[in-house]
Amino acid sequence: MPLELFNRLGLALAIGFLVGVERGWRARDVADGRRTAGIRTYALTGLLGGVAALLGQSLGGWAFAALGLPFAAAFILFKHREQEEDGDYSVTAIVAALLVFALGALAVIGDGRIAAATAVVATGLLAFKGLLHSWLERLTWPELRSALILLAMTLVALPLLPNRGFGPFDSVNPYELWLLTIAMAGVSFVAYGAIKTFGPSRGLVLASLAGAVVSSTATTLHLARLNRQAPDQSVMHAAAALLAGAVMAVRLGVVTAVLAPALFQRLVLPLGVFAALSSLLGLGGALIRPSASTGASPMKSPFDLAVVLKFALVLGAVMAAARILSALYGAGGLLPVAALAGLADVDAVTLAVARMTTEEGLSLDLGVYAVLLAAAVDSASKTAIATLIGGRRFGGTYGAGTLLAATAAAAAVHWGGAAF
């Protein structure tokens, strides 16, 4: 117990030292005796918080307050006098000192891991003051509004929705549908941020790759909206959509490899060919310099909530119809169901087929065709989205690349002997 207590007091001291390093570095040009607190004062503050917590445990809460309140009052008084001379109205140093005192106490009588992690986060916030202020100056109202809407959708609305099916054959799941809506809005938000940070070319490619891990359909929708506002960038947008399609194929391969290795062995060649060719075409298109580049994202807002909601409702209706058909016809209607479900969610088809091949004895050949059919319909639906929303040039370029990759994948199926 004494050794553990020494360790905890050492952690309290280290927490104050960590914050003190940042505070002392920031005021390193100030002469000694001209600042309220530096590295030693913050280190001692953390240790004082730990000792106060120990006394509070032994003697009662009054002992903790007897040390904590005079410390807070003295620090605030001296900091006030310092700031009066400097014309400084910031309360950051006072909050930092009180936090160090509290974390020192937590390190001794609470969870030391939480105290240490909080100290690191707090020090990071203090150290990145310039970067945070610079980011805040560049933040626009549409960006802030979109972030708040996305947070409300995720943290407020989503937990309130029931996570179970309603309607015929439990075909409509409100939680699942809203989660799909969040995914679409999130993909657009991430893409907007990446483009703004890394530029139109690199940001678009990085955002499309990241977004496709969640939903290649949502990524394609975002690219189509982006292309409508900047049609001169259609080659770049189509290239990013092709890369998203490649990620989709890799994602399906990972799902089947984990859940149904035998099915994966039959799918690895066509999915690999599709992913490889889509990647080559996408990277080739991304290297083409657009004729007129503005150097910034033409989007005025990270996402359009009305568009996202309408599209999610359409996909939800398709998913519900696929579930009803699946319940009515079972494995006998697998291919039509796979085709219909591919309009909305190829992952759901892949998960279902993987489960049926491992648990219900579904033919591997039928499983292969169901997954590939869903992927083909998914690609066709994304081509339609790209054309209708993004324009014929964008949709045509993306569709031609996808058709070439799909044809090569179909040839790989026949060559690999996966035919009936």
Residue pairs with C-beta under 8 A, 6 or more apart in sequence:
5 54
5 108
8 50
8 107
8 108
8 109
8 112
9 47
9 50
9 51
9 108
11 50
11 107
11 108
11 112
11 115
11 116
12 46
12 47
12 49
12 50
12 103
12 104
12 105
12 107
12 108
12 115
13 43
13 46
13 47
13 50
13 104
14 46
14 116
15 46
15 100
15 103
15 104
15 107
15 115
15 116
15 119
16 42
16 43
16 44
16 45
16 46
16 47
16 49
16 100
16 104
17 39
17 42
17 43
17 46
18 119
18 120
18 123
19 42
19 46
19 96
19 99
19 100
19 119
19 122
19 123
19 126
20 37
20 38
20 39
20 40
20 41
20 42
20 43
20 100
21 39
21 123
22 123
22 126
22 127
23 37
23 38
23 39
23 42
23 93
23 96
23 126
24 38
24 39
24 42
26 126
27 35
27 38
34 82
35 82
36 75
36 78
36 79
36 82
36 93
37 45
37 75
37 79
37 93
37 97
41 97
42 96
42 97
42 100
45 71
45 97
45 100
45 101
45 104
46 100
46 101
46 103
46 104
46 107
47 104
48 67
48 71
48 101
48 104
49 68
49 100
49 101
49 102
49 103
49 104
49 105
49 106
49 107
49 108
50 104
50 105
50 107
50 108
51 67
51 108
52 63
52 64
52 67
52 68
52 101
52 104
52 105
53 64
53 104
53 105
53 106
53 108
53 109
54 108
54 109
55 63
55 64
55 67
56 63
56 64
56 65
56 105
56 109
57 109
64 105
68 101
71 101
72 98
72 101
75 94
75 97
75 98
76 94
79 93
79 94
79 97
82 88
83 89
83 90
92 126
96 122
96 126
99 118
99 122
100 119
103 115
103 118
103 119
103 122
104 115
106 112
106 114
106 115
106 118
107 115
107 116
125 132
142 300
142 301
142 302
143 192
143 301
143 302
145 301
146 189
146 301
146 302
146 303
147 189
147 302
149 185
149 305
150 182
150 185
150 186
150 189
150 302
150 303
153 178
153 181
153 182
153 185
154 182
157 178
158 175
158 178
158 179
158 182
161 174
161 175
161 178
162 174
162 175
163 173
163 174
163 175
163 176
164 170
164 173
164 175
165 171
165 172
165 173
165 323
166 172
166 173
166 174
167 320
168 324
168 327
169 323
169 324
169 327
169 328
170 323
171 319
171 320
171 321
171 323
171 324
171 327
172 316
172 320
176 319
177 312
177 313
177 316
177 319
178 312
180 215
180 312
180 315
180 316
180 345
181 308
181 309
181 312
183 214
183 215
183 218
184 215
184 218
184 221
184 222
184 303
184 308
184 311
184 312
185 303
185 305
185 308
186 214
187 207
187 211
187 214
187 215
187 218
187 219
187 222
188 218
188 221
188 222
188 225
188 302
188 303
188 308
189 302
189 303
190 207
190 210
190 211
191 203
191 204
191 207
191 208
191 211
191 219
191 222
191 223
191 226
192 207
192 297
192 299
192 301
192 302
192 303
193 207
193 302
194 203
194 204
194 206
194 207
194 210
195 203
195 204
195 207
195 296
195 297
195 299
196 203
196 296
196 297
197 203
198 206
199 295
200 233
200 236
200 290
200 293
200 294
200 295
200 296
200 297
201 236
201 286
201 293
203 297
204 223
204 226
204 236
204 237
204 240
205 239
205 240
205 243
205 286
207 219
207 240
208 219
208 223
208 240
208 241
208 243
208 244
209 243
209 244
209 247
211 218
211 219
211 222
211 244
212 219
212 243
212 244
212 245
212 246
212 247
212 248
212 251
213 247
213 251
216 244
216 245
216 247
216 248
216 378
216 382
217 315
217 344
217 378
217 381
217 382
217 385
219 240
219 241
219 244
220 241
220 244
220 382
220 385
220 386
220 398
221 307
221 311
221 385
221 389
222 303
223 237
223 238
223 240
223 241
223 244
223 386
223 390
223 394
224 237
224 385
224 386
224 388
224 389
224 390
224 394
224 395
225 299
225 304
225 307
225 389
225 390
226 233
226 237
226 297
226 298
226 299
226 390
227 233
227 234
227 237
227 386
227 390
227 391
227 394
228 389
228 390
228 391
229 298
229 299
230 237
230 294
230 298
231 391
231 393
231 394
232 290
232 291
232 292
233 290
233 293
234 390
234 391
234 393
234 394
234 397
235 285
235 288
235 290
235 397
236 285
236 286
236 288
236 290
237 390
237 394
237 398
238 285
238 386
238 394
238 397
238 398
238 401
239 281
239 282
239 283
239 284
239 285
239 286
239 288
240 282
240 286
241 282
241 382
241 386
241 398
242 278
242 279
242 281
242 282
242 285
242 398
242 401
242 402
242 405
243 278
243 279
243 282
243 283
243 286
245 274
245 278
245 282
245 379
245 382
245 402
245 405
246 274
246 275
246 276
246 278
246 279
246 282
247 275
248 346
248 375
248 378
249 271
249 272
249 274
249 275
249 278
249 375
250 271
250 275
251 347
252 267
252 271
252 346
252 347
252 350
252 371
252 375
253 264
253 267
253 268
253 271
253 272
253 275
255 347
255 350
255 351
255 354
256 263
256 264
256 267
256 350
256 354
256 371
257 264
257 268
259 351
259 354
259 355
259 358
260 353
260 354
260 355
260 357
260 358
260 367
262 357
262 358
262 364
263 353
263 354
263 357
263 358
263 364
263 367
263 368
263 371
266 364
266 365
266 367
266 368
266 416
266 418
267 368
267 371
267 372
269 412
269 413
269 415
269 416
270 372
270 409
270 410
270 412
270 413
270 416
270 418
271 375
271 409
272 412
273 405
273 408
273 409
273 411
273 412
274 375
274 405
274 406
274 408
274 409
277 404
277 405
277 408
277 409
278 401
278 402
278 405
281 401
281 404
281 405
282 401
285 397
285 401
315 343
315 344
315 345
316 344
318 340
318 341
318 343
318 344
319 341
319 344
319 345
319 348
321 340
322 337
322 340
322 341
322 344
322 348
325 333
325 336
325 337
325 340
326 333
326 334
326 337
326 341
326 352
329 336
329 337
331 356
331 360
331 362
331 366
334 353
334 356
334 362
334 366
334 370
335 366
335 369
335 370
335 373
337 349
338 349
338 353
338 370
338 371
338 373
338 374
338 377
339 373
339 374
339 377
340 377
341 348
341 349
341 374
342 349
342 373
342 374
342 375
342 376
342 377
342 378
342 381
343 377
343 378
343 381
346 371
346 374
346 375
346 377
346 378
349 370
349 371
349 374
350 371
350 374
353 362
353 367
353 370
353 371
354 367
356 362
356 367
357 363
357 364
357 367
365 418
365 419
365 420
368 413
368 418
369 418
369 420
372 409
372 410
372 413
376 406
379 402
379 406
382 398
382 402
383 395
383 398
383 399
383 402
384 395
386 394
386 395
386 398
386 399
387 394
387 395
387 396
387 399
388 395
413 419
